Amino acid sequence: MVNVEAYQKLKGELEAKGVSLVAVSKIKPPSDIKALYDLGQRDFGENYVQELVDKQGQLPGDIRWHFIGHLQSNKVKYIAPFVHLIHGIDSEKLLREVSKQAVKANRRIDVLLQVHIAQEETKFGFDKNELEQMLKSFQTAALPGIRVRGLMGMASFSENEQQVREELRSLSDLFNKHKSQLADFDTLSMGMSGDYELAIAEGSNLVRIGSLLFGRRN
Ligand SMILES: *Cc1c(COP(=O)(O)O)cnc(C)c1O
């Protein structure tokens, strides 16, 4: 079930601040996606390749599909023909594979590099030093199939607001540092249902929101 009131309120807030919304529809049925689509939402985020491919086949062709989960290199080929933005690039190997599959599909795919900002051990992503290395080598590497549009990260799931804020800020600082060095580097994807307000205050321009719109996931 979609929370229409929450969606409209959120849309208003985000539009006033110039922040984009990816509605995170993982595990939710296509009917929920269609309900938000009918209210005007076009950007949706999914975490699992098979689920994304299934839904993409059933839903309107003008939806912009964001892949926000952990992507395995051997599955890139299934989403390369249509994916709009891949948020979770966390290795150079994956970046190369996305470029290769994009070229095969006659496309250029926009990607974000995922940075590990949380103190939790389980989150994927580059650490800060690896990111610096990546961005340096990237400028010389020939990867015609991709365009690096910015950074993505997830803060800790924590009640400690100060900690969450510091983690978000560390990503924002990295983003700002590299923004002027790379062409088209304009997207900072951070903020979920629980921390999107903090994330926007720290400079996010794209939030990924699921449970606030679609209810809790089982
Ligand atoms: C599930 C998920 C979200 C949305 O989380 P909510 O707390 O439901 O808003 C955002 N980003 C990523 C990477 C996710 O996996």
PDBQT file of the ligand as one rigid body, heavy atoms in Angstrom, charges set to zero:
ROOT
HETATM    1  C1  LIG A 301      16.276  -0.185   1.086  1.00  0.00    +0.000 C 
HETATM    2  C2  LIG A 301      17.183   0.911   0.753  1.00  0.00    +0.000 A 
HETATM    3  C3  LIG A 301      16.789   2.258   0.869  1.00  0.00    +0.000 A 
HETATM    4  C4  LIG A 301      15.435   2.685   1.399  1.00  0.00    +0.000 C 
HETATM    5  O1  LIG A 301      15.351   2.470   2.769  1.00  0.00    +0.000 OA
HETATM    6  P1  LIG A 301      14.120   3.022   3.642  1.00  0.00    +0.000 P 
HETATM    7  O2  LIG A 301      14.665   3.060   5.006  1.00  0.00    +0.000 OA
HETATM    8  O3  LIG A 301      13.026   2.040   3.452  1.00  0.00    +0.000 OA
HETATM    9  O4  LIG A 301      13.769   4.364   3.123  1.00  0.00    +0.000 OA
HETATM   10  C5  LIG A 301      17.688   3.233   0.471  1.00  0.00    +0.000 A 
HETATM   11  N1  LIG A 301      18.899   2.929  -0.004  1.00  0.00    +0.000 NA
HETATM   12  C6  LIG A 301      19.319   1.662  -0.113  1.00  0.00    +0.000 A 
HETATM   13  C7  LIG A 301      20.684   1.395  -0.640  1.00  0.00    +0.000 C 
HETATM   14  C8  LIG A 301      18.488   0.616   0.271  1.00  0.00    +0.000 A 
HETATM   15  O5  LIG A 301      18.936  -0.646   0.175  1.00  0.00    +0.000 OA
ENDROOT
TORSDOF 0
